[in-house]
Amino acid sequence: MPEGTLLGKPVKLLDFQKRFILAVYDNPAGTSRAYLSIARKNGKTGLIACLLLAHIVGPEAYQNGRIVSGARSRKQAAEVFNYAAKMIMMSPELTKLARIVPSAKMIVGLAKNVEYQASSAEAKSAHGGSPILAILDEVGQIKGPTDDFVEAIETSQGAYEGRAMLFAISTQAATDNDLFSRWIDDAETSKDPRIVSHIHSAPKECELNDRSAWAAANPALGIFRSTKDIEDFSQLAMRMPTKEASFRWLFLNQRIDASAPLFSPSVWRACGSEVSAFDGLPVFGGLDLSEVSDLTSLVLMAPKETDTGTIWYVKPTFWLPGDSLRDKAKADRVPYDVWHTQGLLEATPGPTVDYEFVAHYLRGLFDTLDIRKIAFDRWNWRHLKPWLQKSGFTEEQLDGDDAVFEPFGQGYASMSPALRDLESLVLNKRLAHGEHPVLNMCIMNATVRPDPSGNRKLDKQKSRGRIDGAVALTMAAAMAGTYEGAASTHSPWDDPEFSLNKAA
């Protein structure tokens, strides 16, 4: 073992690893493809390194054979190479049998001139040569049913009649339509004897704190897979719905789309206190500009000092076209017409949201409130800006160094820190939204999608309905974070209640 708590000790295969290896190499029909799916931190990299060495310097070495291991990124590809190289360097016996070429991420088996190289999709190095063995690391991260990098590796193995093998060792893919899911499902339905498929996953409807479910997806649990780590993250996921999908995907190895609700109903309702006037308070906002026939949302936030600290009051405004209000209510199955009658939704004259109407509304707010910053998504800004100029806003207010309108991206880079700001306010009950029904609808519809690095953004395509108010609130929270007196919007990790999650 080249690293970790077992540094320097001989590798000792666990039962699930032995079963997989025996199924692959003692297969009477011969194995062409082998899939192993387990949750993260269960020794995937170590197992891949052992398999590689068996084919580089061990009994599976093939004269002048080529081997590749493939990963999505250079860093991930380098991890497999580094692990195998360290094993060689720590073993006097293996050092005599293999030569390491760090600059090319290559290992050469000297006895049979076997050449192994780590490859990545970023380097576009899958083309050329014909590998007798290809091992794909974390193929479950590939979105969609096809991938050029994987296809290049698959189609390059034709030179070895009946001897080439492809391994895919990974956590599950997110959806049924993703590449790794299709491979697994094909193995299940085709019953091809030359395909070995071992999947370790928790039951679909299991509870997050079900320890038997943990063990099903983590066959190394309690050995070198930390039980405490899973326990901490499960508790975090039970409190924070935005973490549940990631926990089920990475820790329970379930095939699940890694989108998650923005907030659970109970967590959101806990911040439903009444909202008082904004007079004399600094005001920050977010403006989600829709298509002309859809919901346009403006959410304002202002800090109010109370006996328990700073509470951020929230006041939303929503616009829909007046002419099609009832049709829109029927199509979306929400009572827009009733909310308009109750004064909770603005209906602009005509069949579209008139940006002139919105611009004059904003001008009125600036004349009566201390507006500091309003973030806006860039979509349709070109249509609103001329009306803002006509309503009295100066060029400096719109585009200057001290502009009160600030463009705000909708991707991971901008949205991920903004969601953290909003999440901190809600979890610490530092937000009061007054139970505005249109905003409530948007929050309950909203889902969050993480990327492989854990950054998050709101996902309109995966959400269950209109989320424009949630988008505007998230942007407003980001602007509120620029307030000099915003120290009270501390991270939830600073609270004793959440201290156990720091390790997770």
N, C-alpha and C positions, 0 to 999 in steps of 0.2 A: 504494500500500500504506500503510495508516494506522498500522501498528504492526509490531513485530518487527525482525529484522535487515535486512529489505528496506524499511524505513520510507522513504517518499517516492518510491520507484521505481515506474514504471508496472507495472501487473499484466501478467504474462506467463503465459498459460494453458499448462498442461502437456498432453501428448498425450491423457491419459485424460479431462481436462476438455473438450478440443476434441471428442473423439469423442462424449461424452455430449451436449454442446450441439448438435452437428450432428444427432445421432440424434433429438433432441427437436424442433428447429425446422425441419429439412429432411425431416420425416416426411411422405411423400406422402399417408398416410391421415389426417394430423393427429394430434396428441398430446393425450390427455385426462389421462393419468397418467404420471409419470416417477419411477423409483426409482434411486437411486445409493447403494450400500453400500460403504463403505471403512473401514479401521481408523482409530482416533482420530489426531488431529494430522496429517491429510492435507489440510487446507485446506477443510473443509466450510463453516465460517462465512464464509470469504472468497468461496467460490463462490456461496453463498446471497446474499451482499450484492451481488455482481455481477449475478446474475439479477434481484434486486429492482430494481436501478437501471435495468436494461434495460427493465423494465416500468413504472418510475416516470417516467423522463425520456428513455428511449432509444427505439429503433425499435419495441418491443413495447407502448409506452404506448397505452392504449385510453381514449377520451374518457369522462370521469367514472367511470372504472373504480375498483374497490376491490380492495386486495391485503391479505392477512394472512399473517404468518408465525407459526406456532404452536410452542410448546415446553411441556414438562411443568412447568417452574417459571418464576417471574417472572425470576429471575436468568438462566436460559438464554435466555428470550425477549429479555431486554434486551441480551444479547451480540450478537445479529444486528442489532438496531436500532442499537446503539452503533457497530458496525463500519461499517454503511452510512452513518451520520451522519458519522463521521470521514472517510470517503472524500469525502463531499460538501464538508465544511469545508476539506479540504486541496486542493480543486480550484477555482480561480477560475471555471472554466467551469460546473461543476456547481452552484456556489453561486448562480449567476444563474437556474438552472432549477428549483431545489427549495427548499422552506421546511421547516425542522425544528421540530417541536413537542416538546421533550424531556419535558414534564410528561405528555403523553399517549402517549409513545413512537410518535410519528406523523411521517411525512414526506409532504409534498404536492408532487406534480409540477405546476408552474405552467402549463406549456404546454397540457396536456389535463385539468387538474384531477383528476389521479390521486391517490387517497388510500391510503397504506399505513399499517398499524398492527400493532405487535407484540402478540401475544396469548399468554396462558398458561392452562393448565388450572387453576392455583391461583386466577387472577383470575376464572375462569368467564366470560370475555369473548368466547367464540366465537359466541354467539347474536346475531342481528341483522345486517342487511345481507346483501349477496350478492357475495362476492369472485370476481372473474374469475380470480385467481391465488391459490392457497394453497400455502405452502411449510412443510412440517412438519420440524422439526429434532429429530433423535434419537428418532424414533418407535419405534426398536428397544428403547427402555427400557420400553415399555408391556407389561405382563403380561396375558396372556389374549387371547382373540380379538376382543374389542370394547372400545370406549372412548367414553364419552359426549362428551368434548371433541372428539375426531377426528370422530365421527359428526355433531356439530353443524356442523362446518366442511364436511364432505362434502355434507350435505343442503342447505347454503345456496348452492350454486353453480348451481342450476338455472335462474337467470335468463338465463344466457348460452348460447344454443343452439349447441352445437358449438365454443365458443370457450374455455370454462373449462378451466383446467389445475390439477392438483395434483401437487406435487413432494414426495417423501419422501427425505431425504438423511440417512443414519444408519449407525451400525454395525449388525451383525446383531442380531436378537432372540435370546433364550436358547433357546427351544424351538420346535418345529414348530407348536405351538398358539397362539403369540403372534401379535398382529395383523400385524406387519411380515412375519413368516415366511409367513403366509397370503397376504398380498399378493404377495410374491415368487413363491411356489409357484403362485398363480393365473396370474401373468404367464407362467410357464414352461409350464404345462399348457394354458392357453387359446390361446396364440399370438395374442392380440388385437393387431392391428397398431397400435392406438391407445395401447398401453401400452409404454413404453420401460423396460427393466430392465437396469442394468449393475451386476454384483456382483463386487467384488474381494476374494477370500478365499483363504486358504492351503488346500492340500489337507488333507483331514480327518485323515489319519494321519501328518502330517508330524512330524519331530523339532522340538523347541523351538529348536534352534540352526541350523535349515536356512535359510540366507540367501536361497535362491530362494523359500522360502515367505514370508519377510518381505517380499520385493519384490512377490509376488503380491497381498498384502493392503495393501501400502503403496506405491501408485504414485508417491508423492512422495519415496520413500526416497533419501537422499543428496542431495536438492535442498534442500527445506526441512524434510523429516522426518528427525530425527536418527537416524543408524545407531547411535551410541553408546548412546542411550537404550534402543533395542530390545535391543541386545547386553547391557546391564547387567540389564535386567528378565528376559531369557531365562535368564541365569545364575542369577538369584534364583529363578525358577520351577523350574529343574532341581534346585536344592537344597531348595526348600521346596514340597512338593506343594500346600499350601493356596493358592499363588499361580498354579498352572498353569492353572486354569480361567479366571481373570481375564486371564492373558496371552493365552490362545487366543481369548478373546472380544474384548478391547480392542485387542490388538496384531496378531493374526492374523485377526481378523474372522470367526471361525468361529461357527457356530450351535451354541452349547454352553451347557448349564445351568451357571451360575456357582457350582455347589457343588463342593467339592473335598475329598479325604480330609484328615482332621485331621493325620496323620503317615504317612509312608511306612514300610513294615515295617522297613527298614534303620535309619532314624533312630530309631524307637521301640526296636528291639532294642539299639541302642548304649547305652541307659540301663537295661539289664536286670540291673544288679548286685544282689547279695543285700542284703537289708534286715535290719538288726539291731534289737534291742529299742528301744522308745521311752522306757524308764525314765529319768526325770530331764530329759527334753526337753520344750520347749513344743510343744503339738500343735494343729494346725489341721485343719479338715475341711469336707467338703461332703456333704450328704445329699440324695439324689434320691428323693423319695417317689413311688412308683408307684401305679397302681390296685391294688386288693387282691389281684388274681390275677397281677400282673406282677412283674418284677424290681425290687426295692428295693435301693438302693446307698448305702453309706457309704464314703467314702474319707478316710483320715487322712494328714496329712503332718507330718513333724517334721525340723528342721534338725540335721544332724550335722557337726561340724567334723572335717575330715580334712586330710591333708598338702597336698592340692591345693585346699583351700578348703571352703566349705559345700556339702554334698550334702543334698538334701531326700529323705528316705526316705518311701516310700509304702506304706500298708497298707490294702487294701480289704476290705470285708465285703459280702456279697450275700445277699439273702433271696428265696426263692420258696416258694409253698405246697407242703407235703409231699405232700398227697393227689394232686395232678396233676403231679407232677414228671416222671414218665416221658412223659406226654402232651405236656407243654410241651417236653420235649427233642425229641420226634418232630416237633412242629409247627415249632419253630425250627431243627431240624436241628443242634443242638449238644448235647454230652453233659452236661446238667445233672445227671443221676442219677449219672454217674461222678464228676463234680466234688464232689457231695455226699458220696459214699463216701470220697473223698480228703480231706475236711475243708476244701474250698475254697469251698463254697457252703452256707449255712444253709437248712434246710428247716423252716419254721414248721409247727406242728401244724394239721391241718385243710385245707380247700379254699381258704383265703385267707391272705394275709400278715397275721398278727395284729399290729396296732400295739402291743398290750400287750407282746408279745414283744420288739419293737424298742425300746420305751421302757425296759424293764428292762435290755436290753443297753447302751443309752446310759448309764443310771444307773451300771452297773458300770464303764464306761470312765471316767466322771467321778470315781469313787471311787478309781481306780488310776492315772490319768494326769493330767498337767497340761494339761487342755483349755482353750485360750484362746478359740477361736471356731469355731463350726460354721455354715456357710451352708446354707440350705435353700430349695428352691423352694416357692412359696406353695401349690402344688397339694396338697391333702389335709392341709395343716398343721392344719386345724381338727379333723381326726380324730385326729391324733397328739397334739396338745397336751394333751387331758384325760388321756391315759395317762401322759404325762410328769409331769403334776402328781401323779397317783396314785402314781408311782414315787418321788417325793421331791423333784422339782425345784421350786424356789420361783418365785413370780411374777416376782421380780427377775431370776432366771436366764433366764426365758423372754421377758419383755417389758420389763424395766427398762432404765435407761440403760446398765448394765453387763451386759446380757444376753449370754450365751454363744451363744445361737441368734440368727442374723441372717438376715432374709429377703433373698432374692437373686433379682432378675428374670431371666427367660430370654430377654429381647429383646436387640436390638443394643446398647442403652445400657450394660447390665451385662456382657453376654457378650463384647463386643469387647475391652475392656481385660483381662478375665480370660484370654481366649485368648492375648493378647500375653504375659501373665505366664507362662502355661504353655509357650508356644512358646519363650520365652527360656530357661526352665529346661532343656527338652529339647534344644534346639540347642546349648546350652553344656555339655551333659552334666552338669547340676547336679541331676539327678533319678535316683533308683534305685527301680525298681518291682518288682524281684525276679521278673519274668516270671510274674506271677500270670495264669493262663490265662483267667479270666473277665474280668479287666480288659483283657487283650490283645484278647479278642474284641470288647469294646465299643469300644476304640480303633480297631481295624481296620474296624469297621462305620461309624464316625462320619464324617460329611461336614460341611463348613463352607460356609455360604451368605453371600456378601457382599451388601450393598445398593449402590446406585449411588455412594454416598460412600466405599465401601471398608470400612465397618464390617462385622463378621462375627459370626455366631452359629452354634451347632450346629443342624443341621437334622434333626429326627427323621423327618420325612416322606420326605426324600430319602435317608436313610441305609439301609444294606443289611441291617440287623438291629438288635438291641438296642444302645443306646448309653448306657444309664443310668449305667454306670461312668465313661464319658467326661465326662458332664455333672457328676457328683459330683466328679471330679478337677479339672475346670475351676473349679468353685466353691471347692474346697479351695485351688487355686493362688491365687485371688483373696484368700482369707483369709490365706494364707501371706505375701502381699505386704504385710500390715499389721504383720508382725513387725519389731521395731526392729532386729534384727540381719540383716535381709534384704537388705542392700546387695550381697551377693554374687550376688543374682539380677538381675544387670545385663542390659541389653538386648543382643541379639546384634549390634546396630549398633556397639557400642563395641569389638568385636573387630576386629583388622586384617584377618582373613579376610573380613569382611563390609563393609569400608570402601567398596568400589566400589559398594555398593548405596545409599549415602546419596543420590546424585543421583536414582536411580530412585524 
